[in-house]
Amino acid sequence: MLQSKCGIRKGEFDFSKQHILEAVEGSLKRLGTEYLDVLLLHRPDALVEPAEVAEAFGSLQSSGKVRAFGVATEPVPD
């Protein structure tokens, strides 16, 4: 299973459609694959624009680049 996450740039969070699409393209290139099984939003906050994220996810899913989506928030305690 291939999984990646997006949403954090150097020093800031970015959940814009453009960043999500660029992050996926970068992950695909680095992994040498044409699709991800799962893409996770890394620690989204209340400022996330749900419509913009949904638009990016829809584009990625319809193009076959991402099969499923999820959220990565806090680590699991020991």
PDB file of N, CA, C and O in Angstrom:
ATOM      1  N   MET A   1       0.844  -1.170   0.000  1.00  0.00           N
ATOM      2  CA  MET A   1       0.000   0.000   0.000  1.00  0.00           C
ATOM      3  C   MET A   1       0.892   1.235   0.000  1.00  0.00           C
ATOM      4  O   MET A   1       1.851   1.323   0.767  1.00  0.00           O
ATOM      5  N   LEU A   2       0.568   2.177  -0.858  1.00  0.00           N
ATOM      6  CA  LEU A   2       1.299   3.441  -0.923  1.00  0.00           C
ATOM      7  C   LEU A   2       0.451   4.537  -0.297  1.00  0.00           C
ATOM      8  O   LEU A   2      -0.694   4.761  -0.690  1.00  0.00           O
ATOM      9  N   GLN A   3       1.037   5.218   0.688  1.00  0.00           N
ATOM     10  CA  GLN A   3       0.326   6.275   1.407  1.00  0.00           C
ATOM     11  C   GLN A   3       1.241   7.478   1.531  1.00  0.00           C
ATOM     12  O   GLN A   3       2.448   7.329   1.720  1.00  0.00           O
ATOM     13  N   SER A   4       0.674   8.663   1.425  1.00  0.00           N
ATOM     14  CA  SER A   4       1.428   9.890   1.616  1.00  0.00           C
ATOM     15  C   SER A   4       0.535  10.877   2.344  1.00  0.00           C
ATOM     16  O   SER A   4      -0.660  10.639   2.519  1.00  0.00           O
ATOM     17  N   LYS A   5       1.126  11.988   2.768  1.00  0.00           N
ATOM     18  CA  LYS A   5       0.324  13.013   3.425  1.00  0.00           C
ATOM     19  C   LYS A   5       0.702  14.379   2.879  1.00  0.00           C
ATOM     20  O   LYS A   5       1.764  14.557   2.283  1.00  0.00           O
ATOM     21  N   CYS A   6      -0.181  15.331   3.091  1.00  0.00           N
ATOM     22  CA  CYS A   6       0.057  16.682   2.606  1.00  0.00           C
ATOM     23  C   CYS A   6      -0.522  17.674   3.599  1.00  0.00           C
ATOM     24  O   CYS A   6      -1.272  17.306   4.504  1.00  0.00           O
ATOM     25  N   GLY A   7      -0.164  18.933   3.418  1.00  0.00           N
ATOM     26  CA  GLY A   7      -0.739  19.990   4.232  1.00  0.00           C
ATOM     27  C   GLY A   7       0.274  20.819   4.989  1.00  0.00           C
ATOM     28  O   GLY A   7      -0.067  21.884   5.504  1.00  0.00           O
ATOM     29  N   ILE A   8       1.518  20.358   5.071  1.00  0.00           N
ATOM     30  CA  ILE A   8       2.525  21.137   5.781  1.00  0.00           C
ATOM     31  C   ILE A   8       3.632  21.521   4.809  1.00  0.00           C
ATOM     32  O   ILE A   8       4.237  20.673   4.153  1.00  0.00           O
ATOM     33  N   ARG A   9       3.873  22.813   4.740  1.00  0.00           N
ATOM     34  CA  ARG A   9       5.015  23.338   3.995  1.00  0.00           C
ATOM     35  C   ARG A   9       6.037  23.776   5.033  1.00  0.00           C
ATOM     36  O   ARG A   9       5.744  23.754   6.229  1.00  0.00           O
ATOM     37  N   LYS A  10       7.186  24.158   4.618  1.00  0.00           N
ATOM     38  CA  LYS A  10       8.207  24.613   5.563  1.00  0.00           C
ATOM     39  C   LYS A  10       7.655  25.773   6.391  1.00  0.00           C
ATOM     40  O   LYS A  10       7.424  26.868   5.877  1.00  0.00           O
ATOM     41  N   GLY A  11       7.450  25.510   7.671  1.00  0.00           N
ATOM     42  CA  GLY A  11       7.032  26.552   8.593  1.00  0.00           C
ATOM     43  C   GLY A  11       5.569  26.931   8.589  1.00  0.00           C
ATOM     44  O   GLY A  11       5.175  27.830   9.332  1.00  0.00           O
ATOM     45  N   GLU A  12       4.740  26.275   7.776  1.00  0.00           N
ATOM     46  CA  GLU A  12       3.317  26.645   7.737  1.00  0.00           C
ATOM     47  C   GLU A  12       2.456  25.492   7.245  1.00  0.00           C
ATOM     48  O   GLU A  12       2.941  24.528   6.653  1.00  0.00           O
ATOM     49  N   PHE A  13       1.168  25.624   7.509  1.00  0.00           N
ATOM     50  CA  PHE A  13       0.191  24.667   6.999  1.00  0.00           C
ATOM     51  C   PHE A  13      -0.393  25.219   5.710  1.00  0.00           C
ATOM     52  O   PHE A  13      -0.559  26.431   5.573  1.00  0.00           O
ATOM     53  N   ASP A  14      -0.706  24.342   4.764  1.00  0.00           N
ATOM     54  CA  ASP A  14      -1.293  24.783   3.497  1.00  0.00           C
ATOM     55  C   ASP A  14      -2.201  23.674   2.972  1.00  0.00           C
ATOM     56  O   ASP A  14      -1.732  22.626   2.528  1.00  0.00           O
ATOM     57  N   PHE A  15      -3.507  23.924   3.033  1.00  0.00           N
ATOM     58  CA  PHE A  15      -4.487  22.961   2.537  1.00  0.00           C
ATOM     59  C   PHE A  15      -5.209  23.498   1.307  1.00  0.00           C
ATOM     60  O   PHE A  15      -6.347  23.116   1.031  1.00  0.00           O
ATOM     61  N   SER A  16      -4.547  24.382   0.572  1.00  0.00           N
ATOM     62  CA  SER A  16      -5.144  24.913  -0.655  1.00  0.00           C
ATOM     63  C   SER A  16      -5.180  23.820  -1.717  1.00  0.00           C
ATOM     64  O   SER A  16      -4.397  22.871  -1.680  1.00  0.00           O
ATOM     65  N   LYS A  17      -6.087  23.969  -2.646  1.00  0.00           N
ATOM     66  CA  LYS A  17      -6.191  23.002  -3.743  1.00  0.00           C
ATOM     67  C   LYS A  17      -4.855  22.892  -4.468  1.00  0.00           C
ATOM     68  O   LYS A  17      -4.383  21.790  -4.748  1.00  0.00           O
ATOM     69  N   GLN A  18      -4.250  24.034  -4.769  1.00  0.00           N
ATOM     70  CA  GLN A  18      -2.992  24.035  -5.508  1.00  0.00           C
ATOM     71  C   GLN A  18      -1.912  23.256  -4.757  1.00  0.00           C
ATOM     72  O   GLN A  18      -1.199  22.450  -5.354  1.00  0.00           O
ATOM     73  N   HIS A  19      -1.793  23.492  -3.458  1.00  0.00           N
ATOM     74  CA  HIS A  19      -0.758  22.789  -2.692  1.00  0.00           C
ATOM     75  C   HIS A  19      -1.031  21.286  -2.633  1.00  0.00           C
ATOM     76  O   HIS A  19      -0.109  20.483  -2.773  1.00  0.00           O
ATOM     77  N   ILE A  20      -2.286  20.906  -2.428  1.00  0.00           N
ATOM     78  CA  ILE A  20      -2.621  19.479  -2.368  1.00  0.00           C
ATOM     79  C   ILE A  20      -2.250  18.799  -3.684  1.00  0.00           C
ATOM     80  O   ILE A  20      -1.631  17.735  -3.682  1.00  0.00           O
ATOM     81  N   LEU A  21      -2.625  19.407  -4.802  1.00  0.00           N
ATOM     82  CA  LEU A  21      -2.310  18.823  -6.113  1.00  0.00           C
ATOM     83  C   LEU A  21      -0.802  18.746  -6.338  1.00  0.00           C
ATOM     84  O   LEU A  21      -0.297  17.736  -6.827  1.00  0.00           O
ATOM     85  N   GLU A  22      -0.081  19.815  -5.982  1.00  0.00           N
ATOM     86  CA  GLU A  22       1.374  19.820  -6.149  1.00  0.00           C
ATOM     87  C   GLU A  22       2.042  18.796  -5.232  1.00  0.00           C
ATOM     88  O   GLU A  22       3.006  18.140  -5.628  1.00  0.00           O
ATOM     89  N   ALA A  23       1.534  18.662  -4.014  1.00  0.00           N
ATOM     90  CA  ALA A  23       2.102  17.693  -3.075  1.00  0.00           C
ATOM     91  C   ALA A  23       1.941  16.269  -3.596  1.00  0.00           C
ATOM     92  O   ALA A  23       2.861  15.457  -3.489  1.00  0.00           O
ATOM     93  N   VAL A  24       0.781  15.970  -4.156  1.00  0.00           N
ATOM     94  CA  VAL A  24       0.556  14.631  -4.709  1.00  0.00           C
ATOM     95  C   VAL A  24       1.480  14.388  -5.895  1.00  0.00           C
ATOM     96  O   VAL A  24       2.086  13.321  -5.995  1.00  0.00           O
ATOM     97  N   GLU A  25       1.596  15.355  -6.786  1.00  0.00           N
ATOM     98  CA  GLU A  25       2.494  15.185  -7.937  1.00  0.00           C
ATOM     99  C   GLU A  25       3.922  14.924  -7.464  1.00  0.00           C
ATOM    100  O   GLU A  25       4.613  14.069  -8.017  1.00  0.00           O
ATOM    101  N   GLY A  26       4.364  15.657  -6.446  1.00  0.00           N
ATOM    102  CA  GLY A  26       5.703  15.442  -5.904  1.00  0.00           C
ATOM    103  C   GLY A  26       5.864  14.057  -5.304  1.00  0.00           C
ATOM    104  O   GLY A  26       6.882  13.398  -5.515  1.00  0.00           O
ATOM    105  N   SER A  27       4.864  13.615  -4.558  1.00  0.00           N
ATOM    106  CA  SER A  27       4.914  12.274  -3.960  1.00  0.00           C
ATOM    107  C   SER A  27       4.962  11.196  -5.031  1.00  0.00           C
ATOM    108  O   SER A  27       5.746  10.252  -4.934  1.00  0.00           O
ATOM    109  N   LEU A  28       4.125  11.337  -6.051  1.00  0.00           N
ATOM    110  CA  LEU A  28       4.111  10.348  -7.132  1.00  0.00           C
ATOM    111  C   LEU A  28       5.473  10.261  -7.808  1.00  0.00           C
ATOM    112  O   LEU A  28       5.968   9.172  -8.100  1.00  0.00           O
ATOM    113  N   LYS A  29       6.064  11.415  -8.050  1.00  0.00           N
ATOM    114  CA  LYS A  29       7.370  11.444  -8.706  1.00  0.00           C
ATOM    115  C   LYS A  29       8.436  10.791  -7.824  1.00  0.00           C
ATOM    116  O   LYS A  29       9.215   9.963  -8.295  1.00  0.00           O
ATOM    117  N   ARG A  30       8.467  11.172  -6.537  1.00  0.00           N
ATOM    118  CA  ARG A  30       9.479  10.612  -5.634  1.00  0.00           C
ATOM    119  C   ARG A  30       9.307   9.115  -5.432  1.00  0.00           C
ATOM    120  O   ARG A  30      10.293   8.392  -5.290  1.00  0.00           O
ATOM    121  N   LEU A  31       8.058   8.641  -5.417  1.00  0.00           N
ATOM    122  CA  LEU A  31       7.790   7.215  -5.220  1.00  0.00           C
ATOM    123  C   LEU A  31       7.873   6.409  -6.515  1.00  0.00           C
ATOM    124  O   LEU A  31       7.877   5.178  -6.482  1.00  0.00           O
ATOM    125  N   GLY A  32       7.939   7.095  -7.648  1.00  0.00           N
ATOM    126  CA  GLY A  32       8.027   6.404  -8.928  1.00  0.00           C
ATOM    127  C   GLY A  32       6.781   5.604  -9.251  1.00  0.00           C
ATOM    128  O   GLY A  32       6.866   4.473  -9.732  1.00  0.00           O
ATOM    129  N   THR A  33       5.609   6.200  -8.984  1.00  0.00           N
ATOM    130  CA  THR A  33       4.341   5.508  -9.214  1.00  0.00           C
ATOM    131  C   THR A  33       3.338   6.449  -9.875  1.00  0.00           C
ATOM    132  O   THR A  33       3.571   7.654  -9.973  1.00  0.00           O
ATOM    133  N   GLU A  34       2.234   5.891 -10.320  1.00  0.00           N
ATOM    134  CA  GLU A  34       1.197   6.693 -10.966  1.00  0.00           C
ATOM    135  C   GLU A  34       0.014   6.975 -10.054  1.00  0.00           C
ATOM    136  O   GLU A  34      -0.852   7.780 -10.396  1.00  0.00           O
ATOM    137  N   TYR A  35      -0.035   6.313  -8.882  1.00  0.00           N
ATOM    138  CA  TYR A  35      -1.162   6.548  -7.973  1.00  0.00           C
ATOM    139  C   TYR A  35      -0.755   6.272  -6.529  1.00  0.00           C
ATOM    140  O   TYR A  35       0.230   5.584  -6.262  1.00  0.00           O
ATOM    141  N   LEU A  36      -1.533   6.822  -5.615  1.00  0.00           N
ATOM    142  CA  LEU A  36      -1.417   6.532  -4.187  1.00  0.00           C
ATOM    143  C   LEU A  36      -2.661   5.778  -3.761  1.00  0.00           C
ATOM    144  O   LEU A  36      -3.760   6.069  -4.233  1.00  0.00           O
ATOM    145  N   ASP A  37      -2.496   4.824  -2.883  1.00  0.00           N
ATOM    146  CA  ASP A  37      -3.670   4.154  -2.325  1.00  0.00           C
ATOM    147  C   ASP A  37      -4.404   5.086  -1.369  1.00  0.00           C
ATOM    148  O   ASP A  37      -5.635   5.121  -1.351  1.00  0.00           O
ATOM    149  N   VAL A  38      -3.641   5.847  -0.571  1.00  0.00           N
ATOM    150  CA  VAL A  38      -4.234   6.736   0.435  1.00  0.00           C
ATOM    151  C   VAL A  38      -3.467   8.051   0.488  1.00  0.00           C
ATOM    152  O   VAL A  38      -2.236   8.063   0.461  1.00  0.00           O
ATOM    153  N   LEU A  39      -4.201   9.158   0.565  1.00  0.00           N
ATOM    154  CA  LEU A  39      -3.627  10.479   0.813  1.00  0.00           C
ATOM    155  C   LEU A  39      -4.230  10.998   2.112  1.00  0.00           C
ATOM    156  O   LEU A  39      -5.450  11.014   2.281  1.00  0.00           O
ATOM    157  N   LEU A  40      -3.361  11.424   3.027  1.00  0.00           N
ATOM    158  CA  LEU A  40      -3.810  11.948   4.313  1.00  0.00           C
ATOM    159  C   LEU A  40      -3.585  13.453   4.397  1.00  0.00           C
ATOM    160  O   LEU A  40      -2.542  13.955   3.978  1.00  0.00           O
ATOM    161  N   LEU A  41      -4.564  14.169   4.937  1.00  0.00           N
ATOM    162  CA  LEU A  41      -4.359  15.569   5.311  1.00  0.00           C
ATOM    163  C   LEU A  41      -3.636  15.546   6.650  1.00  0.00           C
ATOM    164  O   LEU A  41      -4.107  14.921   7.600  1.00  0.00           O
ATOM    165  N   HIS A  42      -2.505  16.218   6.731  1.00  0.00           N
ATOM    166  CA  HIS A  42      -1.699  16.190   7.948  1.00  0.00           C
ATOM    167  C   HIS A  42      -2.082  17.333   8.881  1.00  0.00           C
ATOM    168  O   HIS A  42      -1.790  18.497   8.605  1.00  0.00           O
ATOM    169  N   ARG A  43      -2.736  16.993   9.985  1.00  0.00           N
ATOM    170  CA  ARG A  43      -3.130  17.921  11.041  1.00  0.00           C
ATOM    171  C   ARG A  43      -3.933  19.124  10.544  1.00  0.00           C
ATOM    172  O   ARG A  43      -3.532  20.264  10.776  1.00  0.00           O
ATOM    173  N   PRO A  44      -5.055  18.890   9.868  1.00  0.00           N
ATOM    174  CA  PRO A  44      -5.877  20.028   9.425  1.00  0.00           C
ATOM    175  C   PRO A  44      -6.458  20.775  10.626  1.00  0.00           C
ATOM    176  O   PRO A  44      -6.682  20.191  11.686  1.00  0.00           O
ATOM    177  N   ASP A  45      -6.698  22.071  10.444  1.00  0.00           N
ATOM    178  CA  ASP A  45      -7.262  22.877  11.518  1.00  0.00           C
ATOM    179  C   ASP A  45      -8.589  23.495  11.083  1.00  0.00           C
ATOM    180  O   ASP A  45      -9.103  23.188  10.007  1.00  0.00           O
ATOM    181  N   ALA A  46      -9.131  24.353  11.917  1.00  0.00           N
ATOM    182  CA  ALA A  46     -10.442  24.956  11.653  1.00  0.00           C
ATOM    183  C   ALA A  46     -10.423  25.928  10.477  1.00  0.00           C
ATOM    184  O   ALA A  46     -11.488  26.316   9.995  1.00  0.00           O
ATOM    185  N   LEU A  47      -9.262  26.328  10.007  1.00  0.00           N
ATOM    186  CA  LEU A  47      -9.165  27.276   8.896  1.00  0.00           C
ATOM    187  C   LEU A  47      -9.183  26.606   7.526  1.00  0.00           C
ATOM    188  O   LEU A  47      -9.163  27.289   6.501  1.00  0.00           O
ATOM    189  N   VAL A  48      -9.221  25.295   7.501  1.00  0.00           N
ATOM    190  CA  VAL A  48      -9.273  24.560   6.234  1.00  0.00           C
ATOM    191  C   VAL A  48     -10.564  24.916   5.505  1.00  0.00           C
ATOM    192  O   VAL A  48     -11.631  24.987   6.115  1.00  0.00           O
ATOM    193  N   GLU A  49     -10.460  25.139   4.205  1.00  0.00           N
ATOM    194  CA  GLU A  49     -11.633  25.409   3.369  1.00  0.00           C
ATOM    195  C   GLU A  49     -12.145  24.071   2.838  1.00  0.00           C
ATOM    196  O   GLU A  49     -11.568  23.531   1.894  1.00  0.00           O
ATOM    197  N   PRO A  50     -13.215  23.521   3.422  1.00  0.00           N
ATOM    198  CA  PRO A  50     -13.695  22.193   3.015  1.00  0.00           C
ATOM    199  C   PRO A  50     -13.995  22.076   1.522  1.00  0.00           C
ATOM    200  O   PRO A  50     -13.705  21.044   0.917  1.00  0.00           O
ATOM    201  N   ALA A  51     -14.567  23.108   0.925  1.00  0.00           N
ATOM    202  CA  ALA A  51     -14.907  23.040  -0.500  1.00  0.00           C
ATOM    203  C   ALA A  51     -13.655  22.931  -1.361  1.00  0.00           C
ATOM    204  O   ALA A  51     -13.642  22.207  -2.357  1.00  0.00           O
ATOM    205  N   GLU A  52     -12.609  23.648  -0.979  1.00  0.00           N
ATOM    206  CA  GLU A  52     -11.366  23.607  -1.752  1.00  0.00           C
ATOM    207  C   GLU A  52     -10.692  22.239  -1.626  1.00  0.00           C
ATOM    208  O   GLU A  52     -10.185  21.697  -2.609  1.00  0.00           O
ATOM    209  N   VAL A  53     -10.691  21.690  -0.418  1.00  0.00           N
ATOM    210  CA  VAL A  53     -10.125  20.357  -0.206  1.00  0.00           C
ATOM    211  C   VAL A  53     -10.932  19.324  -0.987  1.00  0.00           C
ATOM    212  O   VAL A  53     -10.361  18.445  -1.633  1.00  0.00           O
ATOM    213  N   ALA A  54     -12.256  19.429  -0.928  1.00  0.00           N
ATOM    214  CA  ALA A  54     -13.119  18.481  -1.649  1.00  0.00           C
ATOM    215  C   ALA A  54     -12.880  18.556  -3.151  1.00  0.00           C
ATOM    216  O   ALA A  54     -12.883  17.534  -3.836  1.00  0.00           O
ATOM    217  N   GLU A  55     -12.676  19.760  -3.658  1.00  0.00           N
ATOM    218  CA  GLU A  55     -12.409  19.923  -5.095  1.00  0.00           C
ATOM    219  C   GLU A  55     -11.089  19.247  -5.473  1.00  0.00           C
ATOM    220  O   GLU A  55     -11.009  18.570  -6.498  1.00  0.00           O
ATOM    221  N   ALA A  56     -10.068  19.428  -4.656  1.00  0.00           N
ATOM    222  CA  ALA A  56      -8.776  18.783  -4.921  1.00  0.00           C
ATOM    223  C   ALA A  56      -8.913  17.267  -4.853  1.00  0.00           C
ATOM    224  O   ALA A  56      -8.410  16.555  -5.721  1.00  0.00           O
ATOM    225  N   PHE A  57      -9.598  16.772  -3.816  1.00  0.00           N
ATOM    226  CA  PHE A  57      -9.786  15.331  -3.671  1.00  0.00           C
ATOM    227  C   PHE A  57     -10.564  14.756  -4.852  1.00  0.00           C
ATOM    228  O   PHE A  57     -10.217  13.691  -5.364  1.00  0.00           O
ATOM    229  N   GLY A  58     -11.602  15.447  -5.283  1.00  0.00           N
ATOM    230  CA  GLY A  58     -12.394  14.979  -6.421  1.00  0.00           C
ATOM    231  C   GLY A  58     -11.554  14.873  -7.675  1.00  0.00           C
ATOM    232  O   GLY A  58     -11.653  13.897  -8.419  1.00  0.00           O
ATOM    233  N   SER A  59     -10.725  15.878  -7.910  1.00  0.00           N
ATOM    234  CA  SER A  59      -9.848  15.880  -9.079  1.00  0.00           C
ATOM    235  C   SER A  59      -8.849  14.726  -9.018  1.00  0.00           C
ATOM    236  O   SER A  59      -8.618  14.045 -10.018  1.00  0.00           O
ATOM    237  N   LEU A  60      -8.263  14.511  -7.852  1.00  0.00           N
ATOM    238  CA  LEU A  60      -7.276  13.437  -7.697  1.00  0.00           C
ATOM    239  C   LEU A  60      -7.901  12.059  -7.839  1.00  0.00           C
ATOM    240  O   LEU A  60      -7.302  11.157  -8.424  1.00  0.00           O
ATOM    241  N   GLN A  61      -9.104  11.898  -7.306  1.00  0.00           N
ATOM    242  CA  GLN A  61      -9.768  10.598  -7.401  1.00  0.00           C
ATOM    243  C   GLN A  61     -10.227  10.322  -8.828  1.00  0.00           C
ATOM    244  O   GLN A  61     -10.045   9.212  -9.329  1.00  0.00           O
ATOM    245  N   SER A  62     -10.816  11.309  -9.487  1.00  0.00           N
ATOM    246  CA  SER A  62     -11.315  11.082 -10.850  1.00  0.00           C
ATOM    247  C   SER A  62     -10.177  10.853 -11.845  1.00  0.00           C
ATOM    248  O   SER A  62     -10.369  10.184 -12.860  1.00  0.00           O
ATOM    249  N   SER A  63      -8.996  11.403 -11.561  1.00  0.00           N
ATOM    250  CA  SER A  63      -7.846  11.189 -12.442  1.00  0.00           C
ATOM    251  C   SER A  63      -7.130   9.874 -12.138  1.00  0.00           C
ATOM    252  O   SER A  63      -6.214   9.480 -12.861  1.00  0.00           O
ATOM    253  N   GLY A  64      -7.552   9.194 -11.060  1.00  0.00           N
ATOM    254  CA  GLY A  64      -6.931   7.922 -10.699  1.00  0.00           C
ATOM    255  C   GLY A  64      -5.625   8.057  -9.939  1.00  0.00           C
ATOM    256  O   GLY A  64      -4.924   7.067  -9.733  1.00  0.00           O
ATOM    257  N   LYS A  65      -5.287   9.274  -9.517  1.00  0.00           N
ATOM    258  CA  LYS A  65      -4.021   9.478  -8.813  1.00  0.00           C
ATOM    259  C   LYS A  65      -4.093   9.111  -7.339  1.00  0.00           C
ATOM    260  O   LYS A  65      -3.075   8.776  -6.733  1.00  0.00           O
ATOM    261  N   VAL A  66      -5.293   9.171  -6.753  1.00  0.00           N
ATOM    262  CA  VAL A  66      -5.479   8.802  -5.346  1.00  0.00           C
ATOM    263  C   VAL A  66      -6.756   7.988  -5.233  1.00  0.00           C
ATOM    264  O   VAL A  66      -7.794   8.361  -5.780  1.00  0.00           O
ATOM    265  N   ARG A  67      -6.670   6.873  -4.520  1.00  0.00           N
ATOM    266  CA  ARG A  67      -7.830   5.984  -4.382  1.00  0.00           C
ATOM    267  C   ARG A  67      -8.677   6.293  -3.150  1.00  0.00           C
ATOM    268  O   ARG A  67      -9.899   6.152  -3.196  1.00  0.00           O
ATOM    269  N   ALA A  68      -8.048   6.712  -2.045  1.00  0.00           N
ATOM    270  CA  ALA A  68      -8.793   6.975  -0.806  1.00  0.00           C
ATOM    271  C   ALA A  68      -8.115   8.110  -0.045  1.00  0.00           C
ATOM    272  O   ALA A  68      -6.945   8.416  -0.273  1.00  0.00           O
ATOM    273  N   PHE A  69      -8.867   8.726   0.861  1.00  0.00           N
ATOM    274  CA  PHE A  69      -8.388   9.887   1.600  1.00  0.00           C
ATOM    275  C   PHE A  69      -8.639   9.706   3.086  1.00  0.00           C
ATOM    276  O   PHE A  69      -9.540   8.968   3.488  1.00  0.00           O
ATOM    277  N   GLY A  70      -7.840  10.382   3.899  1.00  0.00           N
ATOM    278  CA  GLY A  70      -8.015  10.319   5.341  1.00  0.00           C
ATOM    279  C   GLY A  70      -7.363  11.513   6.008  1.00  0.00           C
ATOM    280  O   GLY A  70      -6.933  12.455   5.343  1.00  0.00           O
ATOM    281  N   VAL A  71      -7.293  11.463   7.327  1.00  0.00           N
ATOM    282  CA  VAL A  71      -6.736  12.549   8.128  1.00  0.00           C
ATOM    283  C   VAL A  71      -5.727  11.972   9.109  1.00  0.00           C
ATOM    284  O   VAL A  71      -5.986  10.955   9.753  1.00  0.00           O
ATOM    285  N   ALA A  72      -4.580  12.621   9.218  1.00  0.00           N
ATOM    286  CA  ALA A  72      -3.572  12.266  10.217  1.00  0.00           C
ATOM    287  C   ALA A  72      -3.551  13.397  11.235  1.00  0.00           C
ATOM    288  O   ALA A  72      -3.241  14.538  10.893  1.00  0.00           O
ATOM    289  N   THR A  73      -3.882  13.082  12.491  1.00  0.00           N
ATOM    290  CA  THR A  73      -3.938  14.154  13.484  1.00  0.00           C
ATOM    291  C   THR A  73      -2.870  13.988  14.551  1.00  0.00           C
ATOM    292  O   THR A  73      -1.791  14.570  14.439  1.00  0.00           O
ATOM    293  N   GLU A  74      -3.144  13.228  15.549  1.00  0.00           N
ATOM    294  CA  GLU A  74      -2.223  13.084  16.674  1.00  0.00           C
ATOM    295  C   GLU A  74      -1.635  11.681  16.702  1.00  0.00           C
ATOM    296  O   GLU A  74      -2.278  10.727  16.262  1.00  0.00           O
ATOM    297  N   PRO A  75      -0.408  11.550  17.220  1.00  0.00           N
ATOM    298  CA  PRO A  75       0.171  10.211  17.336  1.00  0.00           C
ATOM    299  C   PRO A  75      -0.596   9.372  18.357  1.00  0.00           C
ATOM    300  O   PRO A  75      -1.227   9.901  19.272  1.00  0.00           O
ATOM    301  N   VAL A  76      -0.529   8.089  18.185  1.00  0.00           N
ATOM    302  CA  VAL A  76      -1.154   7.164  19.127  1.00  0.00           C
ATOM    303  C   VAL A  76      -0.272   7.093  20.370  1.00  0.00           C
ATOM    304  O   VAL A  76       0.932   6.863  20.253  1.00  0.00           O
ATOM    305  N   PRO A  77      -0.851   7.286  21.565  1.00  0.00           N
ATOM    306  CA  PRO A  77      -0.031   7.225  22.782  1.00  0.00           C
ATOM    307  C   PRO A  77       0.531   5.819  23.008  1.00  0.00           C
ATOM    308  O   PRO A  77      -0.077   4.819  22.625  1.00  0.00           O
ATOM    309  N   ASP A  78       1.693   5.771  23.632  1.00  0.00           N
ATOM    310  CA  ASP A  78       2.318   4.474  23.948  1.00  0.00           C
ATOM    311  C   ASP A  78       1.535   3.726  24.996  1.00  0.00           C
ATOM    312  O   ASP A  78       1.917   2.621  25.381  1.00  0.00           O
TER     313      ASP A  78
END
